[in-house]
Amino acid sequence: MFRAWRAPLLARAGLRAQVGLARGWAHSAASEADSRQPVAESRQDSQYRDTVLLPRSRFPAQLPGRLQPETELETQQKCGFSELYSWQRQRKTKQEFCLHDGPPYANGDPHVGHALNKILKDITNRFYVMRGYKVHYVPGWDCHGLPIELKALSEVKGAENLSPMEIRQRAREFAERAIEKQKSAFIRWGVMADWANCYRTFDPKYEANQLRVFYKMYCKGYIYQDYKPVFWSPSAKTALAEAELEYNEQHVSRSVYMKFPLLKSPPKLTSVIDGSTPASVLVWTTQPWTVPANQAVCYMPDSEYAIVKCTTTGERFILAADRVESTAAVLDTQFEVMSTCKGADLADGSCAHPTIPGRVSPLLPANHVTMAKGTGLVHTAPAHGMEDYSVASHHQLPTDCLVDEGGFFTEAAGPELQNKNVLEEGNEAVIQMLQAAGTLLKEEKFVHSYPYDWRTKKPMIIRASKQWFVNTASVKATAQEVLKKVKVVPTSAVNRMLEMLDRRTFWCISRQRCWGVPIPAFYQKNTGECLINSETITDVIKIVEQQGTDAWWTLPVEQLLSKEAVAKAGGHDVLDYVKGQDVLDIWFDSGTSWAHVLEGAEQRADTYLEGKDQLGGWFQSSLLTSVAARKKAPYKTLVVHGFTLGEKGEKMSKSIGNVVDPDVVINGGEDHSKDPPYGADVLRWWVAESNVFTEVLIGPVVLNAARDDINKLRNTLRFMLGNMAGFNPETDSIPASEMYIVDQYMLHLLQDYGSKVTEAYKEYDYSKVVRLLQAFCSRNLSNFYFSIIKDRLYCEEEKDPKRRSCQTVLAEALDVVVRSFAPILPHLAEEVFQHLPYKKDSEGVFRTGWINASSAWKKPGIEEAIEGACAMRDSFLASISGKNALEYEVVIVIEPGLLFELMEALQAEETSSVSQLNEIMMASQTTLLSELPKETPADANIIKGTFLINLEGGDIREESSYEVIALPIAKAKCPRCRRCTSDSSSTPCPRCLKVLAGKGST
């Protein structure tokens, strides 16, 4: 009965059929520690050495010094790295994968941030190529903008005297040089692309497509021109968008407390403030230079305010009730609270301007007033604050700007301030004016976070000017809905991007420079009225497509603007118009790349993959332009990686000396003992093994560890290559059904490994791929499988089916393992394929497909047999810790049941030195019993254990007990295989004699 219900299970597991195989194929085990190449050999040992099939391969265990980068370059040449992209584009398949390359900025040398990004993209692309997809990947560069202009001009004396076209020419040349440097590096890193056909944002066709998107958005009302405050860089003399700011947390401002004397008391406060005693509102600001532009003082309607009396001077002041004590402390005085009121009670009051006699500043309600700092009353300069401008718009207040493009006060600011830099001597002059007017109560330094221009690294100001804007307020709701349907990796990043979109009310897209794509607007000379219509745009786009945007600066207005376009606008003469001088923000430049690069009617990429800074940059500008122009996202998936840091988590800095140059990583530095050449695959391994969704650390320790990991992998590969000499999988492979059970078990593990690796690649989790690879190679191959098959590989006859059985597994394992890491280590993968003892003139790894692990390899029941045997093997080895397992025989006692039957499938005989079970046990002889033998030595070390069999999803569960006894073996060591299986130390064991006889030896 017991055997009857288990028989079908054993048959399904493929084990019952192996009992006969076990009887016919004798085999033995070899210790992992047995190197087969002892320091000193006996005469008998050396006599048989040439009969042992030791591994043979020219594949090196490691490539020291210059050999690594040199071998990689040879591999790139031999294996057609440069042709792979065009080869796969010619495939006849409907499966396409599009990864749209976000353009790196063409303003410097390649760095590790580039390496992280480009290698991640290449791993992705190579994976999809191997899976049979036709990959669309067009590398590109962001070529316009101020950083390039500044760097180009820094090389020129008298740059301020250059014409716009001279500036553009020098900027273009600078960008072209940077592109060539970066491109060479990307190619060296093994990045697959058609490098002769990249996109650059200064290409005429690209610029023309960008203007088409601009006009679509303009026609839909998403782009408009307005006069209002924007972030302004005095150092660069241009407007900037929020994405172009960085914040200095240690900026020091000269903050002031000042009073605005009441001119008209709020009606609801006349009983408290009757005019008999001077009263003022108290105001605090960190930007004294904006005071001359003041038009009002704002309060929070729902907050509590206090009318206080200064105990020192007797003056009355109004300020927030919550700020009374802290403000009195700062002013080194005491306030006596005379009365409190709601902010709304301040309505209809007005104050005198603190520096300009005769100017009135009304008290107005505003929801942006906070109580966290200051006095709860906010000075309002509409030309220099976003919220201030909103208040001014609502109450029809003037928004005159008294500051020019360079950050200097204009003539309108008055003779005391004219031509003074607002952040320097202008600030000082205003403070002096407050002092002279008697309205300054206190000045103090204030350390706070302040926006800086990310390119010039100098402070920004907010300044009203006439600019072009994208009305993100009207498009962001749709953008947010569309974004929620996009897959984002990691998922946490989508919330950050949604929050950024939520805060964005408008996007200033005009820049006051000449190195960029011009905003295609014409202006009437007398009225300043803007002219853009379908005719003007069509004409300009046609010219740009042929000549590039240089034409905007080189051609006269009559060649850019047609009479028909002017007539349609109601004008009379083309010469009544002038060309606009603003260029488009480079985020608009790159954000419209989908319109030029992406193919097909949908123009939608499968994946955008960039650093986390692009959540507020390229990811967002691409989304906004695409949604505004056509109501859909340009991407289906966003993959977001972190930044690169030194290996201690610190920012890279030349002063610290922790900057890692990818070229030095690959080719080594001047001193190879300090900066050894690692090659590109070490760089690629570093990228893959890192958790790229957080900050990514790099430095000597990290790189050395990566090199060591690859060398361990090389050793595993070398073992497999070396043991396949003389083996051809096409003619010598053994069918899985005829293999040793442990070999079938390895195919089962291979199938599982292949499935898990494939899923990890699909999820962009390349660090998981590396972990799976390392675990499989170390635990399943090196530590387990290689250790037990060495005897079979080395000591059986070359063509013996049981040797061919494990060679078949090694060939499959090598193929699966190499394909699994090929997207990460393409140079190593191709190098391995070049060392295969078969497959001559192979097409290589990437042209022959992804992992081909047969589903027929998966045999769930087989795990129980091998893992049960391994559990007993571990008990045996633990009992003889530190001793040679080949000097022992092992007795295994298992109570009758399923576990005993599984072990019977591995060893049909009661005692054997050539069974599959004995191979796994790694002893010289194994005995399998169902009860403890009566003649067991009294001092025998009996190890007891249990093994739980869990099959059919838990339907079959059986815990079996077992006992393991290790006994010193009485037989002599065979001079050929070195197992204790011979009757005499001078005579080979029966197995070896049989092999030698088959070879024709004596």
Disulfide bonds with the S-S distance in Angstrom:
none
